[in-house]
Amino acid sequence: MKREREMTFVAEEIAAQPGCWRRAIALAETVAGLPAPGERVAVVGCGTSLFMAQAYAALRESSGRGETDAFPASEFPFRRRYDRVVAITRSGTTTEVVELLRALPCPTVALTGDTATPIAQVADTVIDLGFADERSVVQTRFATTALTLLRAHLARIPSASQVAEPGVAPDRPDLPGQAAAALEAPLPAGAAGRTRFTFLGAGWTVGIAHEAALKVREASASWAESYPAMEYRHGPISVTDERSLVWFFDPPPPGLAEQVERTGALVVLPELDPVAELIRVQRLAVELATAKGLDPDRPRNLSRSVILSRAFLRSGEAGDRLDPGEA
């Protein structure tokens, strides 16, 4: 009974996403500190948060709001100059993010699930997403809620071209409705029987594809990879066979889906908004874990937050531990 109760954390958090997204969209109407049009911006994170950063950076730049880059917090290019840095950090304690924001001279804003953490002391602005925080080690609703808030903010703040053409309205899909549909939609027939999983995106959905692969790896200890769709032909397709599932987050380039099908792989085409499609992958990851007898809330070798000791920062010796309260 205890094991069944523990395994419900991630399932409950996946199911809560429509409501969390609704709250994030409302919050985007009043939130302060996020980038203004024209600012040169860097977005940072670690793990899942990095992939959300990549998606937002590509989406912001492609929508004309300004030059936007994404980096792992540990790989920030200090020689570059930015008008603002956005950090995504569920725990608010991840060492690389906290130390980076402490060192930056430009304005910083952090999206976090816990404001009573070190991130509140080092970020100029903190956006509280505590309503989307999670008990599970595996991130689901916090990450998608953070990205939903950022997308809603982009839709609310017009680009320079939209200011010049006031009749042009930004695209505003019904994201909570899409999330609800993703919870009800059946998983692809035969998906749970595959053992190799590949996720493909284009533009801003490359970050979503990377996150999909991470979810399957983390929750179910399955072999998973991700690529920009056009890069998939340049080598990775060579390992694809009848054991494989290949899931597209954007409509595939001409001829690619047919080429993949000829390998014997199961091809999944997008039916919903890309982040709603990610919810379907989250559900698949939990189903795969359950079939293997694994606990998707507690993936092996992982903790909820990576906190490094001062000794590590000085000498390179690790001092990882669980986030306080999660140990």
Buried (B, 14 or more C-beta within 10 A) or exposed (E): EEEEEBBEBBBEBBBBBBBBBBBBBEBBEEBEBBBEBEBBBBBBBBBBBBBBBBBBBBBBBEBBBBBBBBBBBBEBEEEEEBBBBBBBBBBBBBBBBBBBBEEBEBBBBBBBBBBEBBBBEBBBBBBBBEBBBBEBBBBBBBBBBBBBBBBBBBBBBBBEEBEEEEEEEEEEEEBBBBBBBBBEBEEBEEBBEBEBBBBBBBBBBBBBBBBBBBBBBBBBBBBBBBBBBEEBBEEBBEEBEEBBBBBBBBEBBEEBBEBBEEBEBBBBBBEBBBBBBBBBBBBBBBBBBBEEEBBBBBBEEEBBBBBBBEEBEEEEEEEEBBBEEEE
